[in-house]
Amino acid sequence: MRYFFALALFASGLAHGQSCMSLPAGATALGYTTQVFYDQPQLSEVSTTDTDSTSKWYPGNFGRTTSQNLQTRDLLSTVNSQLAISLSGAVSSETHLSKAGALPLLSGANGFYIEFAMRLSSNDADHFAGLYLETAEHDLAKHDHLSTDPTGYERWTEIDVSETGYGPGSLATVINWWGIYPLYSHTTLNSYGHDAALDFTVEHRYGVSYNPATNVLQWYIDNVPTWKSTPPNSVIKNFHYYVVMEASSHGAYKPYQMYIRYVAAYTK
């Protein structure tokens, strides 16, 4: 069985230009042996229209217009076969119409582990680099609604795999949102104050797993488990998730670049 799985991973890796011969610890811990996707992002994979449904990545974010998103595409480039995201740039794996593009959504019901290999061009407390998971059903049609809830009531979750600039290390966060537009409420749980210092100019592997059976989120850095959370009133397992990678600022807007070597996700 292990031999078969190794061959399957090798074939998948070759299709993306690189083989993945071993599972990350976060995937192994939960028996997530099915690779949902493995991608080494390139500028050529980023949509040039923001309206297609076949690209792996889309410029900007859901809250901006298509023209605004396409303008931010100028903040993206390929450097040494890695996607470079300059200050104020961002990409997501969801189309502008809140649908999956070429990269599949992650199912909360099935559980998942996702991992990013990322580094920054410089260390500075102003750099606000973010690697996130957002709820796909939180869209204009308000699909983030449970049948047992009142009309118009929404629930969704933001899972921050890594955020920089809140301290010397990588901040892990989960945010539960709920309410009827525009009166939303939220609770935030994070690892603030418990983060080991990191040199962000050195590539690290940032990951998080979700176990729907226990409602546990477990974060990892370089294959080592770090912070863990069991968010109350969680609806993570009710919905699906897409990826956001963003190079923002904490206010001073000091230029930098975020480099992404790969993004990989696994499930059962």
Buried (B, 14 or more C-beta within 10 A) or exposed (E): EEEEEBEEBEEBBEEBEEBBEEBBBBBBBBEBBBBBBBBBBBBEBBBEEBBEEEBBBBBBBBEBEBEEBBEBBEBBBBEEEBBBBBBBBBBBBBBBEBEBBBBBBBBBEBBBBBBBBBBBBEBBEBBBBBBBBBBBBBBEEBBBBEEEBEEEBBBBBBBBBBBBBBBBBBBBBBBBBBEEEEEEEEEEBBBBEEBEEBEBEEBBBBBBBBBBEEBBBBBBBBBEBBBEBEBEEBBBBBBBBBBBBBBBBBEEEEBBBBBBBBBBBBBE
